Every structure is written in C-alpha cells, then in structure tokens.
C-alpha cells in the first residue's frame, strides 16, 4: 500500500520545522509506515527539504529540486514526480489550499483522491474579511470529484454535505490527534496566574480583545506563535499595563512544558476548525477557557472539561477572574479534559481510523 500526501500550497518541510509543527505533522505518517503503509510527501520546498530525511525515517520526500517557480512546479508536478505517483495506491491532501493540484495529479494517473481538510478554508477567509470566492470554488470542485472527503468535525461534514451536495457516505470524520505521551500532565504545579495561548498572532484569534479582558486583572500572559500582530500586541499590552511574553514559534517538543506552566489556557477565536492547540492543552491537564463559538464549543463541556465564555472582553474578564480564583475547579476541569482527550483523540485511535479509510477506497486494498 502506497499513499502520497500533497502538502498545502507553498508549504515545505522547512516550513513545518520553522513553525514548530514538524514533529506533530509527521507523527501519523511515521505510524502508518510502521503499519506497513509506504508514504511519500509532495512538498513545495526546494532540495533543502531532503535534509529532513533522517527525521522522516523512510518517508519519501518529493520536493521542488528543480527550483521551479510555484506556478510552473504546480503545473508540471504530475510529471516531475511521475515515478511515485504512478505507483501510488491513493493520493491525499493535507488541506484544501493546493488540493486542486492533487486532484489534477490524481486524474492524470487515474488514482483515487482523499480530500482532507482540517478547517473550512472558505469560512476562515470570510471570517477574516477576505474574498472567499476562489476558496469556495476550489472546495466545490475538489470535494465533488474526490473519492472520499475527510474532515475533523461532524459540523464540517454537515456543511460540505449541504453546501456542495456531497453524499454523507463519502464524507469521513477523522479528528486531529494529540500526542498524549508528550502532552501529558505533571503532578505538581505552583499557582502563578499564568495564562497561555498557542497559535498564529492574527486578527482571527481575537487577541486584542483578550488583552482588553486581562486589564485590571493580576495575570501573566504568554503568547506562543508568530504572526502579523506581534508588534501591535506588544504595544497594546504595554498601554494596558498587562504583562505579556511573546515566545515566538517554538519546537513542538517544547510546547508541553510551556503549557503545563500555565494555570489557564485560553482560545477565544470567533471561529475554529478542530483546534490542535486547545486539544493539546487539554491533554496536558491544564484548565481551558474557550469562546462559545464554532469549533471550540464542540470540544468543551462547560463546567466539566473546560469553561466557555463570549468573544467580548467583559465575558472573558469575568470567566478568567472566576477560574483563577478557584484552584479546585481548575484542577477538576484539567483532569476531566485529560480523560476526554485520551478517550477520543489519541494517536493510536486516529491511526486505526486512517487505516480503515485507506482500505475502503479505490485502489487502496
């Protein structure tokens, strides 16, 4: 069995390494290789992507070793990587952006396509005030022509079924996984009123509102990630007199320690797909506060596995103040969250779901 994974448009192994996600992203495919499934990665990196061969433990790297411009590489890709694509049993996308390239390669070589998306790209663009027309057209073409569609949540399945007319039987829900052995609780922790966030520093994450919510509170904010709001967040935190540490991107292996040092993990976006950072914080046994918004509310049972609040500063302020004042509540929420992740999102569980999917479609036997 041979699976070829197409990376998101423009993304390379170097991209994953630099944003700290390499270890997390490759974990599933390393485990599939251990189960006897050959895996190849089609990336947008140049020959420097081959430097990651030792970490990929036998996964084949198909990169832009010719240093072609993006458009030329995309157009010629079915021929440039003909040897691997010809022998593939199936082609899979990592996200929707770039799935058109994978669809063209699948059609060229008459291979089944598994169109996977961790979030609705068109919705994300629209929520960020951007033109989503191209993303909508791409989603329609890819989802309607794929042999199987993979999404991370049931609401995404319903959305694709209703908006694009894809049959329910073709859409498979396979959640994001968590490396529960790495993202695990620690036994003892000294209360510090430390609040952490992990993700892109972008408008969509509602971080300026979070800063407003933390004014007049005795907290220590830590943001882990990079993005266009880095400077404005620093300046706003100084103006509000809110202690803020900007860690930038850190390797995936260093995230658990940073998360475990927190009394509270916060994710207050107005919209998410299936947020990995939230699941990883829950796996660490840290109490989580999430916005009562799509993609977040499905992961948190209010008062049991976490706490929900509005996306406005006043609601966030009240929730943070309440949670930081009750250590026993935070301890209970964290313990319940860890149990929820172990039961639903462990890597082994997701590997089984992936293998069953691969066995059910097209040439994949």
C-alpha positions in Angstrom: 0.0 0.0 0.0 1.4 3.4 -1.1 -0.1 6.7 0.0 1.1 10.1 -1.5 0.4 13.1 0.7 0.2 16.5 -1.0 1.2 19.4 1.2 -0.7 22.7 1.5 0.2 25.0 -1.4 3.5 26.7 -0.8 4.3 24.6 2.4 7.6 22.7 2.8 9.1 20.5 5.4 11.2 23.5 6.3 8.0 25.5 6.9 6.8 22.8 9.4 10.2 22.8 11.1 10.3 26.6 11.4 6.8 26.9 12.9 7.4 24.1 15.3 4.9 21.7 13.9 7.1 19.1 12.1 7.1 16.5 14.9 3.3 16.7 15.2 2.6 16.7 11.5 4.7 13.7 10.6 3.7 11.5 13.6 0.6 10.0 11.9 2.6 9.1 8.8 5.5 7.6 10.7 3.0 5.3 12.5 1.4 4.4 9.2 4.8 3.4 7.8 5.3 1.2 10.9 2.0 -0.5 10.0 3.3 -1.3 6.5 1.9 1.6 4.5 4.5 3.3 2.3 4.2 7.1 2.5 5.5 9.8 0.1 5.4 13.6 0.8 4.9 16.0 -2.1 6.2 19.3 -0.7 6.8 22.8 -2.1 10.3 23.1 -0.7 13.5 23.0 -2.6 16.3 20.5 -2.3 16.8 21.6 1.3 13.8 19.6 2.3 15.9 16.5 1.8 17.8 17.5 4.9 14.8 16.2 7.0 15.2 12.6 5.7 16.6 11.3 9.0 13.6 12.6 10.9 11.2 11.1 8.4 12.5 7.5 8.8 11.9 6.3 5.3 9.1 8.6 4.2 9.9 9.6 0.6 10.4 13.3 0.0 9.2 14.6 -3.4 10.3 18.3 -3.4 10.9 21.0 -6.0 14.6 20.1 -6.5 14.5 22.0 -9.8 13.8 25.3 -8.1 10.9 26.0 -10.5 8.6 29.0 -9.9 5.5 28.0 -7.9 3.1 28.1 -10.9 5.4 26.0 -13.1 6.1 23.5 -10.4 2.4 23.0 -9.8 1.6 22.6 -13.5 4.4 20.1 -14.1 4.1 18.2 -10.8 2.3 15.2 -12.1 5.2 14.6 -14.5 8.0 15.7 -12.2 7.0 13.1 -9.6 5.7 10.6 -12.1 7.6 7.6 -10.7 6.0 7.8 -7.2 2.5 8.9 -8.5 2.4 6.1 -11.0 3.0 3.5 -8.2 0.6 5.2 -5.7 -2.5 3.4 -4.4 -4.0 6.7 -3.4 -3.4 10.4 -3.2 -4.4 12.5 -0.1 -4.4 16.3 0.6 -3.3 17.8 3.8 -5.5 20.9 3.5 -7.8 22.4 0.9 -5.4 25.1 -0.4 -3.5 23.2 -3.0 -6.0 20.3 -3.3 -6.6 21.3 -6.9 -3.0 20.3 -7.7 -3.5 16.9 -6.0 -6.8 16.5 -7.9 -5.2 17.1 -11.2 -2.4 14.6 -10.4 -4.9 12.0 -9.3 -6.9 12.4 -12.5 -3.8 12.3 -14.6 -2.6 9.0 -13.1 -6.2 7.6 -12.5 -5.7 7.4 -8.8 -8.3 7.8 -6.0 -8.2 11.1 -4.2 -8.8 11.5 -0.5 -9.5 15.3 0.1 -8.7 16.0 3.7 -9.3 19.4 5.3 -8.8 20.4 9.0 -10.9 23.5 8.6 -13.2 25.1 6.0 -10.8 27.4 4.1 -13.6 29.5 2.6 -15.1 30.1 6.1 -11.8 31.1 7.5 -11.1 33.6 4.8 -14.6 35.0 5.1 -14.3 35.4 8.8 -11.1 37.3 8.3 -12.8 39.7 6.0 -11.1 38.3 2.8 -12.6 37.3 -0.5 -13.5 33.6 -0.2 -14.9 33.1 -3.7 -11.8 31.3 -5.0 -11.7 29.0 -1.9 -15.4 28.2 -2.3 -15.0 27.3 -6.0 -11.9 25.1 -5.2 -13.8 23.3 -2.3 -16.7 22.6 -4.6 -14.6 21.1 -7.4 -12.3 19.1 -5.1 -15.0 17.7 -2.8 -17.3 16.8 -5.6 -14.6 14.9 -7.5 -12.8 13.2 -4.7 -13.5 9.6 -3.9 -13.5 10.4 -0.2 -13.6 13.6 1.9 -12.0 13.7 5.3 -13.0 16.4 7.9 -12.2 16.8 11.6 -15.7 17.5 13.0 -19.3 16.5 12.4 -20.4 20.1 11.7 -17.9 20.3 8.9 -19.4 17.1 7.4 -22.9 18.6 7.6 -21.6 21.8 6.0 -20.0 20.0 3.0 -23.0 17.7 2.5 -25.4 20.7 2.4 -23.3 23.3 0.6 -21.6 21.1 -2.0 -24.1 18.2 -2.4 -21.5 15.5 -1.4 -23.1 12.4 -0.1 -22.8 11.6 3.6 -21.2 8.2 2.8 -18.3 9.9 1.1 -17.5 12.2 4.0 -15.5 10.8 6.8 -14.9 12.4 10.2 -11.4 11.8 11.5 -10.4 14.2 14.3 -7.0 15.7 14.8 -4.8 13.6 17.0 -2.9 14.5 20.1 0.5 13.0 21.1 -0.8 12.2 24.6 2.5 10.7 25.7 4.2 14.1 25.1 1.3 16.3 26.0 0.7 14.8 29.5 0.0 16.3 32.9 2.6 17.0 35.6 2.0 16.0 39.2 2.6 19.3 41.0 2.4 22.9 39.9 2.8 26.2 41.8 -0.1 28.6 41.1 1.2 31.6 39.1 -1.9 33.2 37.5 -0.2 32.5 34.2 -2.4 32.4 31.1 -1.1 30.9 27.8 -2.2 31.0 24.2 -0.7 28.9 21.3 -1.4 29.8 17.7 -0.9 32.4 15.0 -0.9 36.0 16.1 -3.6 37.1 13.7 -6.8 39.1 13.8 -8.9 35.9 13.7 -7.6 34.8 17.1 -9.2 37.8 18.9 -6.1 38.5 20.9 -6.5 42.3 21.2 -9.8 41.6 22.9 -8.1 39.1 25.2 -5.6 41.8 26.2 -8.5 44.1 27.0 -10.1 41.4 29.1 -6.9 41.0 31.1 -6.5 44.6 32.0 -7.3 45.2 35.7 -6.5 41.5 36.4 -3.4 40.2 38.1 -2.3 37.9 35.3 0.8 36.9 33.4 0.1 36.4 29.7 2.2 34.2 27.4 1.6 34.0 23.7 3.4 31.2 21.7 3.4 31.7 18.0 4.2 34.2 15.3 2.1 36.5 13.1 1.4 39.9 11.8 0.0 41.2 15.1 3.2 40.7 17.1 4.2 44.3 17.3 0.7 45.7 17.9 0.0 43.2 20.6 3.2 44.2 22.4 2.4 47.8 22.2 -1.2 47.3 23.3 -0.1 45.2 26.3 2.3 48.0 27.4 -0.5 50.6 27.1 -2.9 48.4 29.2 -0.1 47.5 31.7 -0.7 43.8 31.0 2.4 41.6 31.4 2.9 39.8 28.1 5.7 37.5 27.0 5.9 36.7 23.3 7.7 33.4 22.8 7.5 33.3 19.0 7.4 29.9 17.4 8.9 27.0 19.5 9.5 23.4 18.6 6.6 21.1 19.2 8.6 19.1 21.8 8.9 22.3 23.9 5.2 23.2 23.9 4.1 20.8 26.7 6.4 22.3 29.3 5.3 25.8 28.4 1.6 24.8 28.6 2.0 22.9 31.9 3.4 26.1 33.5 0.1 27.8 33.0 -2.9 28.0 35.3 -5.2 28.5 32.3 -5.1 28.1 28.6 -7.2 30.4 26.5 -8.6 30.2 23.0 -11.2 32.9 22.2 -11.5 32.9 18.4 -14.9 33.6 16.9 -14.4 30.5 14.7 -12.1 27.5 14.6 -11.9 24.2 12.8 -10.7 21.5 15.2 -8.1 23.4 17.2 -5.0 21.3 17.9 -3.6 23.8 20.4 -6.7 23.5 22.5 -6.7 19.7 22.4 -3.0 19.6 23.4 -3.6 21.9 26.4 -6.5 19.7 27.5 -4.2 16.7 27.1 -1.7 18.4 29.5 -4.4 18.5 32.2 -4.5 22.3 32.1 -7.8 24.1 32.6 -9.0 25.6 29.4 -11.2 28.6 28.6 -12.7 28.7 25.2 -15.0 31.0 23.3 -18.5 29.7 22.9 -18.0 29.6 19.1 -18.0 27.0 16.3 -15.1 24.6 16.5 -14.4 25.3 20.2 -17.7 24.7 21.8 -17.8 21.2 20.4 -14.6 20.3 22.4 -15.6 21.8 25.7 -18.4 20.7 28.0 -18.9 23.8 30.1 -18.1 23.2 33.7 -16.9 19.7 33.1 -13.9 19.6 30.6 -13.4 23.3 30.4 -15.1 26.7 30.6 -16.9 28.7 27.9 -17.3 32.4 27.5 -18.3 35.0 25.0 -15.9 36.6 22.5 -16.2 40.1 24.1 -13.8 41.5 26.7 -16.3 41.7 29.5 -17.3 38.0 29.3 -13.7 36.9 29.0 -12.7 39.1 32.0 -15.4 37.6 34.2 -14.5 34.0 33.2 -10.8 34.5 33.8 -11.4 36.1 37.1 -13.7 33.2 38.2 -11.3 30.5 37.1 -8.2 32.0 38.6 -9.9 32.4 41.9 -10.9 28.7 42.2 -7.9 26.3 42.1 -10.0 23.2 42.8 -12.3 24.0 39.8 -9.3 24.3 37.5 -7.9 21.0 38.8 -11.1 19.2 38.2 -11.5 20.7 34.7 -8.0 19.8 33.8 -8.3 16.2 35.0 -11.6 15.7 33.0 -10.1 17.3 29.9 -7.1 14.9 30.0 -9.5 11.9 30.2 -11.6 13.3 27.4 -8.5 13.6 25.1 -7.2 10.1 26.0 -10.6 8.5 25.1 -11.2 10.4 21.9 -8.0 11.8 20.3 -5.0 9.6 21.0 -2.7 8.9 18.0 -3.4 5.2 18.1 -7.1 5.7 17.8 -6.7 8.1 14.8 -4.2 5.7 13.1 -6.9 2.9 13.2 -9.4 5.3 11.6 -6.9 6.3 8.9 -6.1 2.7 8.0 -9.8 1.8 7.8 -10.3 4.7 5.5 -7.4 3.7 3.2 -8.8 0.2 2.9 -12.2 1.4 1.8 -11.4 3.5 -1.2 -10.4 2.8 -4.8 -7.1 1.1 -5.4 -6.2 1.0 -1.7 -6.6 -2.5 -0.5 
